[in-house]
């Protein structure tokens, strides 16, 4: 299996800071969307999706924190 990863993925993975009140997002919409898209394509459960993305990022050698189960579940 080949997964193409853009060079600017690491730059766009974290969510930009908000200027308004409320909780701060840790991950960008792009990060959540990538995880949920892979979940649908490969028919994975949330925990499997998190592990799959974590493994793919590690194999690519990119230092990113993968969204947790609660982050993915809330975005569904």
C-alpha positions in Angstrom: 0.0 0.0 0.0 1.2 3.5 -0.8 0.1 6.6 1.0 1.2 9.9 -0.4 2.0 12.5 2.2 2.4 16.2 1.3 5.5 18.0 2.7 3.4 20.6 4.3 1.3 18.1 6.2 3.2 18.7 9.5 2.7 22.5 9.2 -1.1 22.1 8.7 -1.6 19.3 11.3 -2.0 21.5 14.3 -5.0 23.8 14.7 -4.4 27.6 14.4 -5.0 29.5 17.6 -8.5 31.0 18.1 -9.0 34.7 18.9 -12.4 34.0 20.4 -13.4 32.5 23.8 -13.8 28.8 24.1 -11.8 25.7 24.1 -8.8 25.5 21.8 -8.7 22.8 19.2 -5.5 20.7 19.2 -5.8 19.4 15.6 -6.8 21.1 12.4 -9.9 20.2 10.4 -7.4 18.7 7.9 -6.0 16.2 10.5 -9.4 15.1 11.6 -10.6 14.8 8.0 -7.6 12.7 7.0 -8.2 10.3 9.9 -11.9 9.9 9.3 -11.4 9.5 5.5 -9.0 6.6 6.1 -11.5 5.2 8.6 -14.2 5.0 5.9 -11.9 3.8 3.1 -10.5 0.9 5.1 -13.6 0.3 7.3 -11.8 0.7 10.6 -13.0 1.3 14.1 -11.9 4.5 15.8 -9.2 2.8 17.8 -7.9 1.0 14.7 -8.0 4.3 12.8 -5.9 6.0 15.4 -3.3 3.1 15.4 -3.2 3.0 11.6 -2.5 6.8 11.3 0.0 6.6 14.1 1.9 3.8 12.3 1.7 5.5 8.9 3.2 8.7 10.4 5.9 6.8 12.3 6.9 4.9 9.1 7.1 8.2 7.2 9.3 9.6 9.9 7.2 12.6 10.7 6.9 13.7 14.3 3.1 14.3 14.7 0.7 13.6 17.5 -2.3 11.7 16.2 -5.9 12.7 17.2 -7.2 10.6 20.1 -10.4 8.6 20.2 -12.4 11.4 21.8 -11.3 13.9 19.2 -12.2 11.6 16.3 -15.5 10.5 17.9 -16.6 14.1 18.5 -15.8 15.0 14.9 -17.9 12.2 13.4 
